[in-house]
Amino acid sequence: IRRKNKLFILASFLIALTIPLAVYAILNIESLDTRNQASQGDTGYASLCTITFPYVNPETIALDKTVQIQVDALLPEEIISTVVFS
């Protein structure tokens, strides 16, 4: 009986610790995947230009792959001379 009680207490403790982590992961699932933020303009420079991926879905870009992007200024008098990715 003591072994069952210890196992039950241990299982309850592990479940109690993992529930908050699971809830946090479910609520913040989109913040972990940052690949689509470039196309949405989530940077501080979102008012200066738009970045689009004309031939590929930005959510499916693989690591270390080369893709074509299109950078357009939002104002006609603006000239984009540098694009920095980090």
PDB file with SEQRES, HELIX, SHEET and CRYST1 records, atoms N, CA, C and O in Angstrom:
SEQRES   1 A   86  ILE ARG ARG LYS ASN LYS LEU PHE ILE LEU ALA SER PHE          
SEQRES   2 A   86  LEU ILE ALA LEU THR ILE PRO LEU ALA VAL TYR ALA ILE          
SEQRES   3 A   86  LEU ASN ILE GLU SER LEU ASP THR ARG ASN GLN ALA SER          
SEQRES   4 A   86  GLN GLY ASP THR GLY TYR ALA SER LEU CYS THR ILE THR          
SEQRES   5 A   86  PHE PRO TYR VAL ASN PRO GLU THR ILE ALA LEU ASP LYS          
SEQRES   6 A   86  THR VAL GLN ILE GLN VAL ASP ALA LEU LEU PRO GLU GLU          
SEQRES   7 A   86  ILE ILE SER THR VAL VAL PHE SER                              
HELIX    1 AA1 ARG A    2  LEU A   27  1                                  26    
HELIX    2 AA2 ILE A   29  LEU A   32  1                                   4    
HELIX    3 AA3 GLN A   37  GLN A   40  1                                   4    
HELIX    4 AA4 PRO A   58  THR A   60  5                                   3    
SHEET    1 AA1 2 CYS A  49  THR A  52  0                                        
SHEET    2 AA1 2 GLN A  70  ALA A  73 -1                                        
CRYST1    1.000    1.000    1.000  90.00  90.00  90.00 P 1           1          
ATOM      1  N   ILE A   1       0.838  -1.197   0.000  1.00  0.00           N  
ATOM      2  CA  ILE A   1       0.000   0.000   0.000  1.00  0.00           C  
ATOM      3  C   ILE A   1       0.879   1.256   0.000  1.00  0.00           C  
ATOM      4  O   ILE A   1       0.531   2.248  -0.641  1.00  0.00           O  
ATOM      5  N   ARG A   2       1.975   1.226   0.687  1.00  0.00           N  
ATOM      6  CA  ARG A   2       2.845   2.385   0.752  1.00  0.00           C  
ATOM      7  C   ARG A   2       3.434   2.705  -0.624  1.00  0.00           C  
ATOM      8  O   ARG A   2       3.566   3.871  -0.995  1.00  0.00           O  
ATOM      9  N   ARG A   3       3.784   1.666  -1.371  1.00  0.00           N  
ATOM     10  CA  ARG A   3       4.362   1.875  -2.701  1.00  0.00           C  
ATOM     11  C   ARG A   3       3.343   2.522  -3.634  1.00  0.00           C  
ATOM     12  O   ARG A   3       3.700   3.396  -4.424  1.00  0.00           O  
ATOM     13  N   LYS A   4       2.093   2.110  -3.554  1.00  0.00           N  
ATOM     14  CA  LYS A   4       1.048   2.714  -4.379  1.00  0.00           C  
ATOM     15  C   LYS A   4       0.833   4.171  -3.994  1.00  0.00           C  
ATOM     16  O   LYS A   4       0.611   5.020  -4.857  1.00  0.00           O  
ATOM     17  N   ASN A   5       0.898   4.459  -2.714  1.00  0.00           N  
ATOM     18  CA  ASN A   5       0.739   5.841  -2.260  1.00  0.00           C  
ATOM     19  C   ASN A   5       1.880   6.719  -2.763  1.00  0.00           C  
ATOM     20  O   ASN A   5       1.651   7.850  -3.191  1.00  0.00           O  
ATOM     21  N   LYS A   6       3.103   6.207  -2.714  1.00  0.00           N  
ATOM     22  CA  LYS A   6       4.248   6.973  -3.202  1.00  0.00           C  
ATOM     23  C   LYS A   6       4.142   7.209  -4.704  1.00  0.00           C  
ATOM     24  O   LYS A   6       4.422   8.304  -5.192  1.00  0.00           O  
ATOM     25  N   LEU A   7       3.737   6.176  -5.428  1.00  0.00           N  
ATOM     26  CA  LEU A   7       3.574   6.311  -6.875  1.00  0.00           C  
ATOM     27  C   LEU A   7       2.474   7.318  -7.208  1.00  0.00           C  
ATOM     28  O   LEU A   7       2.626   8.119  -8.130  1.00  0.00           O  
ATOM     29  N   PHE A   8       1.375   7.281  -6.465  1.00  0.00           N  
ATOM     30  CA  PHE A   8       0.280   8.223  -6.688  1.00  0.00           C  
ATOM     31  C   PHE A   8       0.716   9.654  -6.387  1.00  0.00           C  
ATOM     32  O   PHE A   8       0.378  10.574  -7.133  1.00  0.00           O  
ATOM     33  N   ILE A   9       1.457   9.848  -5.309  1.00  0.00           N  
ATOM     34  CA  ILE A   9       1.933  11.192  -4.948  1.00  0.00           C  
ATOM     35  C   ILE A   9       2.911  11.698  -5.994  1.00  0.00           C  
ATOM     36  O   ILE A   9       2.846  12.862  -6.390  1.00  0.00           O  
ATOM     37  N   LEU A  10       3.815  10.841  -6.447  1.00  0.00           N  
ATOM     38  CA  LEU A  10       4.777  11.238  -7.471  1.00  0.00           C  
ATOM     39  C   LEU A  10       4.081  11.591  -8.789  1.00  0.00           C  
ATOM     40  O   LEU A  10       4.411  12.596  -9.419  1.00  0.00           O  
ATOM     41  N   ALA A  11       3.126  10.767  -9.197  1.00  0.00           N  
ATOM     42  CA  ALA A  11       2.388  11.036 -10.438  1.00  0.00           C  
ATOM     43  C   ALA A  11       1.585  12.327 -10.315  1.00  0.00           C  
ATOM     44  O   ALA A  11       1.545  13.115 -11.261  1.00  0.00           O  
ATOM     45  N   SER A  12       0.959  12.555  -9.196  1.00  0.00           N  
ATOM     46  CA  SER A  12       0.197  13.802  -8.977  1.00  0.00           C  
ATOM     47  C   SER A  12       1.106  15.017  -9.016  1.00  0.00           C  
ATOM     48  O   SER A  12       0.747  16.051  -9.579  1.00  0.00           O  
ATOM     49  N   PHE A  13       2.276  14.894  -8.421  1.00  0.00           N  
ATOM     50  CA  PHE A  13       3.238  15.994  -8.417  1.00  0.00           C  
ATOM     51  C   PHE A  13       3.709  16.309  -9.833  1.00  0.00           C  
ATOM     52  O   PHE A  13       3.782  17.479 -10.209  1.00  0.00           O  
ATOM     53  N   LEU A  14       4.029  15.294 -10.618  1.00  0.00           N  
ATOM     54  CA  LEU A  14       4.465  15.508 -11.992  1.00  0.00           C  
ATOM     55  C   LEU A  14       3.360  16.123 -12.850  1.00  0.00           C  
ATOM     56  O   LEU A  14       3.623  17.008 -13.663  1.00  0.00           O  
ATOM     57  N   ILE A  15       2.152  15.665 -12.674  1.00  0.00           N  
ATOM     58  CA  ILE A  15       1.026  16.237 -13.430  1.00  0.00           C  
ATOM     59  C   ILE A  15       0.801  17.692 -13.033  1.00  0.00           C  
ATOM     60  O   ILE A  15       0.559  18.541 -13.890  1.00  0.00           O  
ATOM     61  N   ALA A  16       0.881  17.976 -11.748  1.00  0.00           N  
ATOM     62  CA  ALA A  16       0.684  19.349 -11.282  1.00  0.00           C  
ATOM     63  C   ALA A  16       1.759  20.284 -11.835  1.00  0.00           C  
ATOM     64  O   ALA A  16       1.487  21.461 -12.073  1.00  0.00           O  
ATOM     65  N   LEU A  17       2.970  19.779 -12.040  1.00  0.00           N  
ATOM     66  CA  LEU A  17       4.035  20.612 -12.594  1.00  0.00           C  
ATOM     67  C   LEU A  17       3.925  20.777 -14.107  1.00  0.00           C  
ATOM     68  O   LEU A  17       4.298  21.822 -14.639  1.00  0.00           O  
ATOM     69  N   THR A  18       3.425  19.774 -14.801  1.00  0.00           N  
ATOM     70  CA  THR A  18       3.377  19.848 -16.258  1.00  0.00           C  
ATOM     71  C   THR A  18       2.154  20.572 -16.793  1.00  0.00           C  
ATOM     72  O   THR A  18       2.189  21.056 -17.925  1.00  0.00           O  
ATOM     73  N   ILE A  19       1.098  20.666 -16.044  1.00  0.00           N  
ATOM     74  CA  ILE A  19      -0.108  21.357 -16.534  1.00  0.00           C  
ATOM     75  C   ILE A  19       0.179  22.830 -16.842  1.00  0.00           C  
ATOM     76  O   ILE A  19      -0.207  23.287 -17.918  1.00  0.00           O  
ATOM     77  N   PRO A  20       0.832  23.597 -15.967  1.00  0.00           N  
ATOM     78  CA  PRO A  20       1.123  24.997 -16.330  1.00  0.00           C  
ATOM     79  C   PRO A  20       2.021  25.118 -17.553  1.00  0.00           C  
ATOM     80  O   PRO A  20       1.834  26.022 -18.368  1.00  0.00           O  
ATOM     81  N   LEU A  21       2.987  24.226 -17.692  1.00  0.00           N  
ATOM     82  CA  LEU A  21       3.851  24.263 -18.866  1.00  0.00           C  
ATOM     83  C   LEU A  21       3.070  23.963 -20.142  1.00  0.00           C  
ATOM     84  O   LEU A  21       3.298  24.599 -21.171  1.00  0.00           O  
ATOM     85  N   ALA A  22       2.172  23.022 -20.085  1.00  0.00           N  
ATOM     86  CA  ALA A  22       1.364  22.687 -21.260  1.00  0.00           C  
ATOM     87  C   ALA A  22       0.441  23.842 -21.630  1.00  0.00           C  
ATOM     88  O   ALA A  22       0.290  24.155 -22.811  1.00  0.00           O  
ATOM     89  N   VAL A  23      -0.165  24.470 -20.656  1.00  0.00           N  
ATOM     90  CA  VAL A  23      -1.043  25.613 -20.927  1.00  0.00           C  
ATOM     91  C   VAL A  23      -0.246  26.763 -21.529  1.00  0.00           C  
ATOM     92  O   VAL A  23      -0.705  27.398 -22.478  1.00  0.00           O  
ATOM     93  N   TYR A  24       0.930  27.038 -20.997  1.00  0.00           N  
ATOM     94  CA  TYR A  24       1.783  28.095 -21.541  1.00  0.00           C  
ATOM     95  C   TYR A  24       2.173  27.785 -22.978  1.00  0.00           C  
ATOM     96  O   TYR A  24       2.140  28.670 -23.833  1.00  0.00           O  
ATOM     97  N   ALA A  25       2.539  26.545 -23.251  1.00  0.00           N  
ATOM     98  CA  ALA A  25       2.936  26.159 -24.605  1.00  0.00           C  
ATOM     99  C   ALA A  25       1.773  26.290 -25.578  1.00  0.00           C  
ATOM    100  O   ALA A  25       1.966  26.736 -26.710  1.00  0.00           O  
ATOM    101  N   ILE A  26       0.589  25.918 -25.167  1.00  0.00           N  
ATOM    102  CA  ILE A  26      -0.580  26.023 -26.045  1.00  0.00           C  
ATOM    103  C   ILE A  26      -0.924  27.479 -26.324  1.00  0.00           C  
ATOM    104  O   ILE A  26      -1.247  27.830 -27.459  1.00  0.00           O  
ATOM    105  N   LEU A  27      -0.860  28.322 -25.315  1.00  0.00           N  
ATOM    106  CA  LEU A  27      -1.216  29.733 -25.492  1.00  0.00           C  
ATOM    107  C   LEU A  27      -0.174  30.502 -26.288  1.00  0.00           C  
ATOM    108  O   LEU A  27      -0.518  31.490 -26.939  1.00  0.00           O  
ATOM    109  N   ASN A  28       1.087  30.084 -26.259  1.00  0.00           N  
ATOM    110  CA  ASN A  28       2.162  30.801 -26.932  1.00  0.00           C  
ATOM    111  C   ASN A  28       2.746  30.031 -28.098  1.00  0.00           C  
ATOM    112  O   ASN A  28       3.910  30.236 -28.440  1.00  0.00           O  
ATOM    113  N   ILE A  29       1.990  29.170 -28.707  1.00  0.00           N  
ATOM    114  CA  ILE A  29       2.506  28.332 -29.777  1.00  0.00           C  
ATOM    115  C   ILE A  29       2.943  29.169 -30.981  1.00  0.00           C  
ATOM    116  O   ILE A  29       3.912  28.806 -31.648  1.00  0.00           O  
ATOM    117  N   GLU A  30       2.274  30.257 -31.274  1.00  0.00           N  
ATOM    118  CA  GLU A  30       2.634  31.071 -32.431  1.00  0.00           C  
ATOM    119  C   GLU A  30       3.899  31.880 -32.180  1.00  0.00           C  
ATOM    120  O   GLU A  30       4.620  32.201 -33.125  1.00  0.00           O  
ATOM    121  N   SER A  31       4.180  32.212 -30.931  1.00  0.00           N  
ATOM    122  CA  SER A  31       5.371  33.013 -30.660  1.00  0.00           C  
ATOM    123  C   SER A  31       6.651  32.204 -30.825  1.00  0.00           C  
ATOM    124  O   SER A  31       7.728  32.786 -30.957  1.00  0.00           O  
ATOM    125  N   LEU A  32       6.563  30.886 -30.820  1.00  0.00           N  
ATOM    126  CA  LEU A  32       7.749  30.070 -31.001  1.00  0.00           C  
ATOM    127  C   LEU A  32       8.174  29.982 -32.460  1.00  0.00           C  
ATOM    128  O   LEU A  32       9.352  29.768 -32.748  1.00  0.00           O  
ATOM    129  N   ASP A  33       7.245  30.142 -33.370  1.00  0.00           N  
ATOM    130  CA  ASP A  33       7.543  30.048 -34.799  1.00  0.00           C  
ATOM    131  C   ASP A  33       7.602  31.461 -35.362  1.00  0.00           C  
ATOM    132  O   ASP A  33       6.567  32.091 -35.581  1.00  0.00           O  
ATOM    133  N   THR A  34       8.816  31.959 -35.596  1.00  0.00           N  
ATOM    134  CA  THR A  34       8.984  33.347 -36.033  1.00  0.00           C  
ATOM    135  C   THR A  34       9.173  33.476 -37.536  1.00  0.00           C  
ATOM    136  O   THR A  34       9.441  34.573 -38.025  1.00  0.00           O  
ATOM    137  N   ARG A  35       9.039  32.375 -38.287  1.00  0.00           N  
ATOM    138  CA  ARG A  35       9.297  32.445 -39.722  1.00  0.00           C  
ATOM    139  C   ARG A  35       8.312  33.356 -40.446  1.00  0.00           C  
ATOM    140  O   ARG A  35       8.688  33.986 -41.434  1.00  0.00           O  
ATOM    141  N   ASN A  36       7.074  33.445 -39.992  1.00  0.00           N  
ATOM    142  CA  ASN A  36       6.089  34.248 -40.706  1.00  0.00           C  
ATOM    143  C   ASN A  36       6.086  35.710 -40.281  1.00  0.00           C  
ATOM    144  O   ASN A  36       5.324  36.499 -40.841  1.00  0.00           O  
ATOM    145  N   GLN A  37       6.901  36.096 -39.321  1.00  0.00           N  
ATOM    146  CA  GLN A  37       6.900  37.481 -38.861  1.00  0.00           C  
ATOM    147  C   GLN A  37       7.488  38.438 -39.888  1.00  0.00           C  
ATOM    148  O   GLN A  37       7.103  39.607 -39.917  1.00  0.00           O  
ATOM    149  N   ALA A  38       8.400  37.983 -40.723  1.00  0.00           N  
ATOM    150  CA  ALA A  38       8.977  38.870 -41.735  1.00  0.00           C  
ATOM    151  C   ALA A  38       7.914  39.303 -42.732  1.00  0.00           C  
ATOM    152  O   ALA A  38       7.879  40.469 -43.125  1.00  0.00           O  
ATOM    153  N   SER A  39       7.065  38.404 -43.139  1.00  0.00           N  
ATOM    154  CA  SER A  39       6.039  38.765 -44.106  1.00  0.00           C  
ATOM    155  C   SER A  39       4.937  39.599 -43.478  1.00  0.00           C  
ATOM    156  O   SER A  39       4.221  40.311 -44.183  1.00  0.00           O  
ATOM    157  N   GLN A  40       4.792  39.521 -42.174  1.00  0.00           N  
ATOM    158  CA  GLN A  40       3.757  40.297 -41.497  1.00  0.00           C  
ATOM    159  C   GLN A  40       4.265  41.668 -41.075  1.00  0.00           C  
ATOM    160  O   GLN A  40       3.472  42.516 -40.666  1.00  0.00           O  
ATOM    161  N   GLY A  41       5.559  41.902 -41.164  1.00  0.00           N  
ATOM    162  CA  GLY A  41       6.109  43.197 -40.786  1.00  0.00           C  
ATOM    163  C   GLY A  41       6.039  43.452 -39.305  1.00  0.00           C  
ATOM    164  O   GLY A  41       5.651  44.543 -38.889  1.00  0.00           O  
ATOM    165  N   ASP A  42       6.403  42.472 -38.490  1.00  0.00           N  
ATOM    166  CA  ASP A  42       6.331  42.616 -37.042  1.00  0.00           C  
ATOM    167  C   ASP A  42       7.554  43.303 -36.439  1.00  0.00           C  
ATOM    168  O   ASP A  42       7.696  43.331 -35.216  1.00  0.00           O  
ATOM    169  N   THR A  43       8.430  43.851 -37.257  1.00  0.00           N  
ATOM    170  CA  THR A  43       9.611  44.518 -36.718  1.00  0.00           C  
ATOM    171  C   THR A  43       9.310  45.988 -36.484  1.00  0.00           C  
ATOM    172  O   THR A  43       8.223  46.466 -36.809  1.00  0.00           O  
ATOM    173  N   GLY A  44      10.261  46.693 -35.928  1.00  0.00           N  
ATOM    174  CA  GLY A  44      10.094  48.122 -35.692  1.00  0.00           C  
ATOM    175  C   GLY A  44      10.083  48.929 -36.973  1.00  0.00           C  
ATOM    176  O   GLY A  44       9.714  50.103 -36.963  1.00  0.00           O  
ATOM    177  N   TYR A  45      10.483  48.313 -38.079  1.00  0.00           N  
ATOM    178  CA  TYR A  45      10.545  49.007 -39.358  1.00  0.00           C  
ATOM    179  C   TYR A  45       9.346  48.692 -40.250  1.00  0.00           C  
ATOM    180  O   TYR A  45       9.407  48.887 -41.464  1.00  0.00           O  
ATOM    181  N   ALA A  46       8.281  48.215 -39.665  1.00  0.00           N  
ATOM    182  CA  ALA A  46       7.115  47.811 -40.449  1.00  0.00           C  
ATOM    183  C   ALA A  46       6.511  48.981 -41.210  1.00  0.00           C  
ATOM    184  O   ALA A  46       5.871  48.773 -42.241  1.00  0.00           O  
ATOM    185  N   SER A  47       6.696  50.196 -40.731  1.00  0.00           N  
ATOM    186  CA  SER A  47       6.114  51.348 -41.416  1.00  0.00           C  
ATOM    187  C   SER A  47       6.944  51.781 -42.620  1.00  0.00           C  
ATOM    188  O   SER A  47       6.481  52.597 -43.417  1.00  0.00           O  
ATOM    189  N   LEU A  48       8.157  51.256 -42.772  1.00  0.00           N  
ATOM    190  CA  LEU A  48       9.022  51.679 -43.867  1.00  0.00           C  
ATOM    191  C   LEU A  48       8.861  50.836 -45.126  1.00  0.00           C  
ATOM    192  O   LEU A  48       8.957  51.356 -46.237  1.00  0.00           O  
ATOM    193  N   CYS A  49       8.616  49.536 -44.960  1.00  0.00           N  
ATOM    194  CA  CYS A  49       8.567  48.669 -46.135  1.00  0.00           C  
ATOM    195  C   CYS A  49       7.722  47.434 -45.862  1.00  0.00           C  
ATOM    196  O   CYS A  49       7.338  47.152 -44.727  1.00  0.00           O  
ATOM    197  N   THR A  50       7.447  46.711 -46.932  1.00  0.00           N  
ATOM    198  CA  THR A  50       6.799  45.411 -46.821  1.00  0.00           C  
ATOM    199  C   THR A  50       7.729  44.371 -47.426  1.00  0.00           C  
ATOM    200  O   THR A  50       8.392  44.620 -48.433  1.00  0.00           O  
ATOM    201  N   ILE A  51       7.766  43.217 -46.806  1.00  0.00           N  
ATOM    202  CA  ILE A  51       8.576  42.112 -47.296  1.00  0.00           C  
ATOM    203  C   ILE A  51       7.630  40.990 -47.686  1.00  0.00           C  
ATOM    204  O   ILE A  51       6.812  40.551 -46.878  1.00  0.00           O  
ATOM    205  N   THR A  52       7.741  40.530 -48.912  1.00  0.00           N  
ATOM    206  CA  THR A  52       6.904  39.431 -49.369  1.00  0.00           C  
ATOM    207  C   THR A  52       7.777  38.344 -49.975  1.00  0.00           C  
ATOM    208  O   THR A  52       8.906  38.595 -50.396  1.00  0.00           O  
ATOM    209  N   PHE A  53       7.243  37.151 -50.012  1.00  0.00           N  
ATOM    210  CA  PHE A  53       7.910  35.999 -50.600  1.00  0.00           C  
ATOM    211  C   PHE A  53       7.061  35.575 -51.801  1.00  0.00           C  
ATOM    212  O   PHE A  53       6.089  34.838 -51.637  1.00  0.00           O  
ATOM    213  N   PRO A  54       7.416  36.029 -53.001  1.00  0.00           N  
ATOM    214  CA  PRO A  54       6.530  35.820 -54.148  1.00  0.00           C  
ATOM    215  C   PRO A  54       6.367  34.365 -54.589  1.00  0.00           C  
ATOM    216  O   PRO A  54       5.328  34.024 -55.155  1.00  0.00           O  
ATOM    217  N   TYR A  55       7.348  33.498 -54.352  1.00  0.00           N  
ATOM    218  CA  TYR A  55       7.275  32.144 -54.890  1.00  0.00           C  
ATOM    219  C   TYR A  55       7.249  31.051 -53.832  1.00  0.00           C  
ATOM    220  O   TYR A  55       7.338  29.869 -54.165  1.00  0.00           O  
ATOM    221  N   VAL A  56       7.128  31.425 -52.562  1.00  0.00           N  
ATOM    222  CA  VAL A  56       7.171  30.414 -51.508  1.00  0.00           C  
ATOM    223  C   VAL A  56       6.293  30.874 -50.344  1.00  0.00           C  
ATOM    224  O   VAL A  56       6.154  32.069 -50.084  1.00  0.00           O  
ATOM    225  N   ASN A  57       5.716  29.913 -49.663  1.00  0.00           N  
ATOM    226  CA  ASN A  57       4.957  30.193 -48.455  1.00  0.00           C  
ATOM    227  C   ASN A  57       5.957  30.461 -47.333  1.00  0.00           C  
ATOM    228  O   ASN A  57       6.774  29.588 -47.040  1.00  0.00           O  
ATOM    229  N   PRO A  58       5.929  31.635 -46.692  1.00  0.00           N  
ATOM    230  CA  PRO A  58       6.934  31.949 -45.670  1.00  0.00           C  
ATOM    231  C   PRO A  58       6.900  31.001 -44.480  1.00  0.00           C  
ATOM    232  O   PRO A  58       7.885  30.915 -43.747  1.00  0.00           O  
ATOM    233  N   GLU A  59       5.814  30.297 -44.265  1.00  0.00           N  
ATOM    234  CA  GLU A  59       5.727  29.360 -43.147  1.00  0.00           C  
ATOM    235  C   GLU A  59       6.422  28.040 -43.451  1.00  0.00           C  
ATOM    236  O   GLU A  59       6.605  27.224 -42.547  1.00  0.00           O  
ATOM    237  N   THR A  60       6.816  27.808 -44.712  1.00  0.00           N  
ATOM    238  CA  THR A  60       7.438  26.534 -45.065  1.00  0.00           C  
ATOM    239  C   THR A  60       8.896  26.691 -45.478  1.00  0.00           C  
ATOM    240  O   THR A  60       9.468  25.772 -46.065  1.00  0.00           O  
ATOM    241  N   ILE A  61       9.505  27.827 -45.186  1.00  0.00           N  
ATOM    242  CA  ILE A  61      10.908  28.042 -45.549  1.00  0.00           C  
ATOM    243  C   ILE A  61      11.787  27.183 -44.651  1.00  0.00           C  
ATOM    244  O   ILE A  61      11.711  27.266 -43.425  1.00  0.00           O  
ATOM    245  N   ALA A  62      12.617  26.363 -45.269  1.00  0.00           N  
ATOM    246  CA  ALA A  62      13.511  25.480 -44.517  1.00  0.00           C  
ATOM    247  C   ALA A  62      14.793  26.220 -44.156  1.00  0.00           C  
ATOM    248  O   ALA A  62      15.178  27.189 -44.810  1.00  0.00           O  
ATOM    249  N   LEU A  63      15.434  25.747 -43.119  1.00  0.00           N  
ATOM    250  CA  LEU A  63      16.694  26.319 -42.658  1.00  0.00           C  
ATOM    251  C   LEU A  63      17.772  26.122 -43.718  1.00  0.00           C  
ATOM    252  O   LEU A  63      17.853  25.061 -44.336  1.00  0.00           O  
ATOM    253  N   ASP A  64      18.590  27.133 -43.926  1.00  0.00           N  
ATOM    254  CA  ASP A  64      19.705  27.120 -44.881  1.00  0.00           C  
ATOM    255  C   ASP A  64      19.256  26.985 -46.333  1.00  0.00           C  
ATOM    256  O   ASP A  64      20.005  26.459 -47.157  1.00  0.00           O  
ATOM    257  N   LYS A  65      18.073  27.439 -46.660  1.00  0.00           N  
ATOM    258  CA  LYS A  65      17.595  27.455 -48.043  1.00  0.00           C  
ATOM    259  C   LYS A  65      17.567  28.893 -48.535  1.00  0.00           C  
ATOM    260  O   LYS A  65      17.359  29.821 -47.753  1.00  0.00           O  
ATOM    261  N   THR A  66      17.774  29.074 -49.820  1.00  0.00           N  
ATOM    262  CA  THR A  66      17.747  30.393 -50.426  1.00  0.00           C  
ATOM    263  C   THR A  66      16.390  30.589 -51.086  1.00  0.00           C  
ATOM    264  O   THR A  66      15.928  29.743 -51.852  1.00  0.00           O  
ATOM    265  N   VAL A  67      15.761  31.713 -50.779  1.00  0.00           N  
ATOM    266  CA  VAL A  67      14.472  32.041 -51.383  1.00  0.00           C  
ATOM    267  C   VAL A  67      14.512  33.483 -51.873  1.00  0.00           C  
ATOM    268  O   VAL A  67      15.295  34.297 -51.385  1.00  0.00           O  
ATOM    269  N   GLN A  68      13.670  33.778 -52.826  1.00  0.00           N  
ATOM    270  CA  GLN A  68      13.587  35.141 -53.347  1.00  0.00           C  
ATOM    271  C   GLN A  68      12.596  35.933 -52.504  1.00  0.00           C  
ATOM    272  O   GLN A  68      11.515  35.447 -52.173  1.00  0.00           O  
ATOM    273  N   ILE A  69      12.980  37.157 -52.164  1.00  0.00           N  
ATOM    274  CA  ILE A  69      12.079  38.045 -51.441  1.00  0.00           C  
ATOM    275  C   ILE A  69      11.881  39.300 -52.260  1.00  0.00           C  
ATOM    276  O   ILE A  69      12.674  39.627 -53.144  1.00  0.00           O  
ATOM    277  N   GLN A  70      10.801  39.995 -51.943  1.00  0.00           N  
ATOM    278  CA  GLN A  70      10.519  41.270 -52.592  1.00  0.00           C  
ATOM    279  C   GLN A  70      10.313  42.305 -51.494  1.00  0.00           C  
ATOM    280  O   GLN A  70       9.474  42.123 -50.612  1.00  0.00           O  
ATOM    281  N   VAL A  71      11.079  43.388 -51.547  1.00  0.00           N  
ATOM    282  CA  VAL A  71      10.994  44.455 -50.555  1.00  0.00           C  
ATOM    283  C   VAL A  71      10.469  45.694 -51.256  1.00  0.00           C  
ATOM    284  O   VAL A  71      11.067  46.172 -52.220  1.00  0.00           O  
ATOM    285  N   ASP A  72       9.359  46.209 -50.775  1.00  0.00           N  
ATOM    286  CA  ASP A  72       8.732  47.393 -51.367  1.00  0.00           C  
ATOM    287  C   ASP A  72       8.608  48.488 -50.315  1.00  0.00           C  
ATOM    288  O   ASP A  72       8.177  48.237 -49.189  1.00  0.00           O  
ATOM    289  N   ALA A  73       8.991  49.705 -50.693  1.00  0.00           N  
ATOM    290  CA  ALA A  73       8.808  50.852 -49.812  1.00  0.00           C  
ATOM    291  C   ALA A  73       7.333  51.234 -49.814  1.00  0.00           C  
ATOM    292  O   ALA A  73       6.661  51.163 -50.842  1.00  0.00           O  
ATOM    293  N   LEU A  74       6.848  51.633 -48.662  1.00  0.00           N  
ATOM    294  CA  LEU A  74       5.442  52.026 -48.565  1.00  0.00           C  
ATOM    295  C   LEU A  74       5.208  53.453 -49.053  1.00  0.00           C  
ATOM    296  O   LEU A  74       4.105  53.796 -49.479  1.00  0.00           O  
ATOM    297  N   LEU A  75       6.236  54.271 -48.991  1.00  0.00           N  
ATOM    298  CA  LEU A  75       6.118  55.643 -49.476  1.00  0.00           C  
ATOM    299  C   LEU A  75       6.900  55.780 -50.775  1.00  0.00           C  
ATOM    300  O   LEU A  75       8.018  55.272 -50.862  1.00  0.00           O  
ATOM    301  N   PRO A  76       6.360  56.442 -51.778  1.00  0.00           N  
ATOM    302  CA  PRO A  76       7.038  56.536 -53.076  1.00  0.00           C  
ATOM    303  C   PRO A  76       8.405  57.207 -53.017  1.00  0.00           C  
ATOM    304  O   PRO A  76       9.278  56.877 -53.820  1.00  0.00           O  
ATOM    305  N   GLU A  77       8.613  58.131 -52.099  1.00  0.00           N  
ATOM    306  CA  GLU A  77       9.886  58.844 -52.043  1.00  0.00           C  
ATOM    307  C   GLU A  77      10.960  58.094 -51.255  1.00  0.00           C  
ATOM    308  O   GLU A  77      12.116  58.517 -51.238  1.00  0.00           O  
ATOM    309  N   GLU A  78      10.602  57.003 -50.612  1.00  0.00           N  
ATOM    310  CA  GLU A  78      11.572  56.220 -49.844  1.00  0.00           C  
ATOM    311  C   GLU A  78      12.353  55.289 -50.769  1.00  0.00           C  
ATOM    312  O   GLU A  78      11.793  54.701 -51.694  1.00  0.00           O  
ATOM    313  N   ILE A  79      13.640  55.166 -50.509  1.00  0.00           N  
ATOM    314  CA  ILE A  79      14.503  54.241 -51.248  1.00  0.00           C  
ATOM    315  C   ILE A  79      15.096  53.261 -50.233  1.00  0.00           C  
ATOM    316  O   ILE A  79      15.723  53.665 -49.254  1.00  0.00           O  
ATOM    317  N   ILE A  80      14.890  51.988 -50.480  1.00  0.00           N  
ATOM    318  CA  ILE A  80      15.422  50.954 -49.588  1.00  0.00           C  
ATOM    319  C   ILE A  80      16.802  50.582 -50.089  1.00  0.00           C  
ATOM    320  O   ILE A  80      16.953  50.068 -51.197  1.00  0.00           O  
ATOM    321  N   SER A  81      17.800  50.843 -49.275  1.00  0.00           N  
ATOM    322  CA  SER A  81      19.169  50.555 -49.698  1.00  0.00           C  
ATOM    323  C   SER A  81      19.754  49.339 -48.987  1.00  0.00           C  
ATOM    324  O   SER A  81      20.684  48.718 -49.502  1.00  0.00           O  
ATOM    325  N   THR A  82      19.229  48.990 -47.819  1.00  0.00           N  
ATOM    326  CA  THR A  82      19.787  47.880 -47.043  1.00  0.00           C  
ATOM    327  C   THR A  82      18.663  47.103 -46.379  1.00  0.00           C  
ATOM    328  O   THR A  82      17.710  47.678 -45.854  1.00  0.00           O  
ATOM    329  N   VAL A  83      18.797  45.798 -46.414  1.00  0.00           N  
ATOM    330  CA  VAL A  83      17.877  44.921 -45.698  1.00  0.00           C  
ATOM    331  C   VAL A  83      18.719  44.019 -44.805  1.00  0.00           C  
ATOM    332  O   VAL A  83      19.641  43.357 -45.281  1.00  0.00           O  
ATOM    333  N   VAL A  84      18.405  43.990 -43.503  1.00  0.00           N  
ATOM    334  CA  VAL A  84      19.169  43.186 -42.551  1.00  0.00           C  
ATOM    335  C   VAL A  84      18.234  42.152 -41.956  1.00  0.00           C  
ATOM    336  O   VAL A  84      17.140  42.479 -41.494  1.00  0.00           O  
ATOM    337  N   PHE A  85      18.674  40.892 -41.970  1.00  0.00           N  
ATOM    338  CA  PHE A  85      17.920  39.805 -41.359  1.00  0.00           C  
ATOM    339  C   PHE A  85      18.693  39.309 -40.152  1.00  0.00           C  
ATOM    340  O   PHE A  85      19.916  39.174 -40.188  1.00  0.00           O  
ATOM    341  N   SER A  86      17.970  39.044 -39.099  1.00  0.00           N  
ATOM    342  CA  SER A  86      18.635  38.518 -37.905  1.00  0.00           C  
ATOM    343  C   SER A  86      17.827  37.411 -37.299  1.00  0.00           C  
ATOM    344  O   SER A  86      18.224  36.841 -36.283  1.00  0.00           O  
TER     345      SER A  86                                                      
END                                                                             
